[in-house]
């Protein structure tokens, strides 16, 4: 084993370039899945007039609840 040389691809230390590449690939895949789910979720919120009104009312209720819960939040 060559533990002193960080450029050795079979090294078991976590700071090796091979580990960084695998971690970066996993992060890219995870973000792709998160973006897809977020897009699917948001596409239904404003799909038609009724859904838009309900969505905006829900956002208004959420903001109203936050302002009531945190008095210093109101400007």
Secondary structure by P-SEA (a helix, b strand, c coil): ccccccccccccccccaaaaaaaaaaaaaaaaaaaaaaaaaaaaacccaaaaaaaaaaaaaaaaaaaaacccccc
